[in-house]
Amino acid sequence: MQPTLILESVTKNRGEDLFAPVNCVLRPGDGLGVFGHNGSGKTTLLDIIAGIEKPTQGTAQANGRIGYVMQHLGFQESLSFKDNLLLEAHLSGLRGTDAKTQAQLVAARLEILPYWTKRYSKGSSGMKARLAVAASLFALPQILLLDEAFNFLDEHSREQTRHVLKAEKDRGATLVMVSHDRKDFEGLCENVLLLPSAQITPLSHLESAHVGAGRQASQASPRG
């Protein structure tokens, strides 16, 4: 099975290296958590994978379409949730009836339809978080990047979003997700990348791993 994502000795320097060189290979259906303290470069690594930033050293090769749930959302405050989602559908290349149909489908999956016509500026943080996940799914991404996607979600919305992400993973999407909460990785990520050390550890070993220990890169692939 061909890799969907290859990171080779990826680093980013902002006066000093944010993290040790990252090396990993991910394949369809893999899930990789990214865990570390504030300022350890978690969002920067996702931006590098997405092509928004360039690494100072190393290469990031993404093979396939990318969906990105960013921490800082770029939706239009004056538009409704419906119109924001239709705009995202248009930006992903969908037109006319196809755009409307797909917008309704992803809205239904994330339970957005009950506040479909509400102005975005009037929505709760949880509503906005679900819209971000919905918007990332239009292109049927091979790689799904998630930056604190479960933030602001209540327990029901968290489980609904987890169900949708698990379905995407089962479809073959590769998940790379940042979180400060180990529980967010459960059922979605087999392994976790610890920053700034760049150690890759099985999720089951996360509690005993030293997040900040060492500056050596792990040469291990999440699938061995």
Secondary structure, DSSP 8 states (H G I E B T S, - for coil): ---SEEEEEEE-BSSSBSS--EEEEE-TT-EEEEEE-TTSSHHHHHHHHHTSS--SEEEEEE-S-EEEE-SS----TTSBHHHHHHHHHHHTT--HHHHHHHHHHHHHHTT-GGGTTSBGGGS-HHHHHHHHHHHTTTT--SEEEEESTTTT--HHHHHHHHHHHHHHHHHT-EEEEE-S-GGGGTTT-SEEEEETTTEEEEGGGGGGS-TT---------TT-
